[in-house]
Amino acid sequence: MSKENEFDYVIVGAGIAGCSTAYFLSKYSNSVLLIDKNENVAFGASGAAGAFLSPLLGKPNNFKDLISKSLKFSTSFYKEVNSKSFLNEGVCRIPKNNEDRKKFESYESYMDFDYKVLDDGYLFDIGSWINPNEICNLLTEKINKKLKYKIDSIVKKDDIWILNNEVKTKNLILCTGANTKLIEEKYFDIRAVWGQKIDILTSDCISFNYHKECSVSKAVKSQFQDLYNVSIGATHHRFECNENIDDCSNCYTEDIINEDSKKLIKLADDIVHFNNIDDIKINNIKIGARASSPDYFPIIGSLIDSRKSFERFPHLINGTHIKESMLEKIENLYVVNGVGGRGFVLSPYLANELVESIINNKKIDENITPYRQFKRWAKKQKKQK
Ligand SMILES: Cc1cc2nc3c(=O)[nH]c(=O)nc-3n(C[C@H](O)[C@H](O)[C@H](O)COP(=O)(O)OP(=O)(O)OC[C@H]3O[C@@H](n4cnc5c(N)ncnc54)[C@H](O)[C@@H]3O)c2cc1C
């Protein structure tokens, strides 16, 4: 397609998921449009993130495998795109208590990344920190964007998706994070986990990224003499305001914001032992809604059309197993969502998987497609009848 407002690919949502998707798609197509309701990229959860990249420790399981694979991928990706703000200087993981230390030690033979003992903890060279705005801007500098443009409706007509009765596209990719109103499928279950991170000015020159009960970034020299910028994140809250994901001020009150800030400084102090805690100045507070699936795995790929799938396979209601490839899909509609509290670790890897599946038919791992949510939901339908 070439006419104004007609594209081969439109991505809604310019957080790290949408920006990574746009970046990989643009290698195959020059007809890509990235849309966001905000005035710039990285204004949603992505703008609120730390954003720390840290390994997941534990015994082997599918989730840990996914995080380790994604962490390796994203680390080399952020280096390859030459992100200036990507500080791959390691993260020191500190056990919370003796029990936690024993757990750490028991994971020794399952570590996916090299580490050495440092202070009270374990230093993993793979750990890093990235500036969300810088990376989202860098990934999309050559991408056609339509900002300050909220999508209220998506309709399919003659194999073309029409957005707000105005923008047309052959393929639509929804990367809208915690705002899932455009997706009408009932099985698609994403919950908002709100949280806060703060940036502080301190005279303490913190020499590593740390993670214990919160993450603390390595100190970066500020514009003020003898003062450093340090990021501390993050808190977690679930509120009943999923209906209005754009404004959580009724739930996330000033009191909670102030309590969260104090809590983060206290948790950071427990790690770095500030020389003078009273000397700390908070110079930035960011709040955002992480998009989490109930099983914490992300959700990537084509959406299943539940109505058509039930029409074609009525026995789905009895729990009959139907292979994912046999189910009816909503043609040319894709999602990258549910990246939870690890969006900067997962998104580049997942976006690449999605683009390779769209362009080169690469199969996406069933653990991360919408299929698992559909299966669970389909089984419940009989009980509810
Ligand atoms: C406080 C906090 C700290 C965090 N710390 C870390 C960390 O240290 N490391 C890490 O990896 N992750 C961290 N995360 C998680 C990370 O920020 C998220 O996983 C990631 O940003 C999600 O990216 P996203 O693109 O899916 O969603 P978002 O960044 O929320 O982007 C979705 C975009 O879609 C747009 N949108 C939605 N609906 C519409 C519509 N109808 N029309 C137009 N635009 C629309 C929104 O405006 C938004 O810009 C943190 C999150 C929070 C809140």
The ligand as a Tripos MOL2 file, in Angstrom:
@<TRIPOS>MOLECULE
LIG
   53    58     1     0     0
SMALL
NO_CHARGES

@<TRIPOS>ATOM
      1 C1          7.8260    1.3540   38.0990 C.3       1 LIG1
      2 C2          8.2380    0.3390   37.0870 C.ar      1 LIG1
      3 C3          9.5350   -0.1510   37.0730 C.ar      1 LIG1
      4 C4          9.9200   -1.1010   36.1190 C.ar      1 LIG1
      5 N1         11.2090   -1.5600   36.1060 N.ar      1 LIG1
      6 C5         11.6070   -2.4200   35.1320 C.ar      1 LIG1
      7 C6         12.9460   -2.8510   35.0610 C.ar      1 LIG1
      8 O1         13.7730   -2.4910   35.8890 O.2       1 LIG1
      9 N2         13.2950   -3.7090   34.0560 N.ar      1 LIG1
     10 C7         12.3990   -4.1280   33.1190 C.ar      1 LIG1
     11 O2         12.7680   -4.8730   32.1970 O.2       1 LIG1
     12 N3         11.1070   -3.7240   33.1640 N.ar      1 LIG1
     13 C8         10.6920   -2.8940   34.1500 C.ar      1 LIG1
     14 N4          9.4030   -2.5050   34.2370 N.ar      1 LIG1
     15 C9          8.4410   -3.1110   33.3130 C.3       1 LIG1
     16 C10         8.4710   -2.4250   31.9640 C.3       1 LIG1
     17 O3          8.3950   -1.0470   32.1380 O.3       1 LIG1
     18 C11         7.2930   -2.9320   31.1440 C.3       1 LIG1
     19 O4          7.3370   -4.3390   31.0710 O.3       1 LIG1
     20 C12         7.3440   -2.3840   29.7260 C.3       1 LIG1
     21 O5          7.5690   -1.0160   29.7340 O.3       1 LIG1
     22 C13         6.0510   -2.6870   29.0110 C.3       1 LIG1
     23 O6          6.1920   -2.2100   27.7170 O.3       1 LIG1
     24 P1          4.9600   -2.1930   26.7400 P.3       1 LIG1
     25 O7          5.4570   -1.6080   25.4640 O.co2     1 LIG1
     26 O8          4.3100   -3.5270   26.7110 O.co2     1 LIG1
     27 O9          3.8870   -1.2400   27.4390 O.3       1 LIG1
     28 P2          3.8590    0.3570   27.6040 P.3       1 LIG1
     29 O10         5.2010    0.9090   27.8030 O.co2     1 LIG1
     30 O11         2.8330    0.6440   28.6470 O.co2     1 LIG1
     31 O12         3.3540    0.8510   26.1780 O.3       1 LIG1
     32 C14         2.0370    0.7210   25.7450 C.3       1 LIG1
     33 C15         1.7380    1.9390   24.9010 C.3       1 LIG1
     34 O13         0.4850    1.7560   24.2390 O.3       1 LIG1
     35 C16        -0.1400    3.0060   24.1410 C.3       1 LIG1
     36 N5         -1.5780    2.7630   23.9280 N.ar      1 LIG1
     37 C17        -2.3620    1.9300   24.6580 C.ar      1 LIG1
     38 N6         -3.6210    1.9440   24.1410 N.ar      1 LIG1
     39 C18        -3.5980    2.7950   23.0850 C.ar      1 LIG1
     40 C19        -4.5980    3.2290   22.1670 C.ar      1 LIG1
     41 N7         -5.8640    2.7820   22.2280 N.pl3     1 LIG1
     42 N8         -4.2420    4.1150   21.2070 N.ar      1 LIG1
     43 C20        -2.9630    4.5690   21.1190 C.ar      1 LIG1
     44 N9         -1.9800    4.1930   21.9830 N.ar      1 LIG1
     45 C21        -2.2840    3.3250   22.9340 C.ar      1 LIG1
     46 C22         0.1690    3.6660   25.4750 C.3       1 LIG1
     47 O14         0.0530    5.0620   25.3710 O.3       1 LIG1
     48 C23         1.6010    3.2020   25.7390 C.3       1 LIG1
     49 O15         2.5370    4.1490   25.2750 O.3       1 LIG1
     50 C24         8.9720   -1.5640   35.1700 C.ar      1 LIG1
     51 C25         7.6740   -1.0530   35.1700 C.ar      1 LIG1
     52 C26         7.2950   -0.1170   36.1260 C.ar      1 LIG1
     53 C27         5.8940    0.4230   36.1060 C.3       1 LIG1
@<TRIPOS>BOND
     1     1     2 1
     2     2     3 ar
     3     2    52 ar
     4     3     4 ar
     5     4     5 ar
     6     4    50 ar
     7     5     6 ar
     8     6     7 ar
     9     6    13 1
    10     7     8 2
    11     7     9 ar
    12     9    10 ar
    13    10    11 2
    14    10    12 ar
    15    12    13 ar
    16    13    14 ar
    17    14    15 1
    18    14    50 ar
    19    15    16 1
    20    16    17 1
    21    16    18 1
    22    18    19 1
    23    18    20 1
    24    20    21 1
    25    20    22 1
    26    22    23 1
    27    23    24 1
    28    24    25 2
    29    24    26 1
    30    24    27 1
    31    27    28 1
    32    28    29 2
    33    28    30 1
    34    28    31 1
    35    31    32 1
    36    32    33 1
    37    33    34 1
    38    33    48 1
    39    34    35 1
    40    35    36 1
    41    35    46 1
    42    36    37 ar
    43    36    45 ar
    44    37    38 ar
    45    38    39 ar
    46    39    40 ar
    47    39    45 ar
    48    40    41 1
    49    40    42 ar
    50    42    43 ar
    51    43    44 ar
    52    44    45 ar
    53    46    47 1
    54    46    48 1
    55    48    49 1
    56    50    51 ar
    57    51    52 ar
    58    52    53 1
@<TRIPOS>SUBSTRUCTURE
     1 LIG1         1 GROUP 0 **** ****
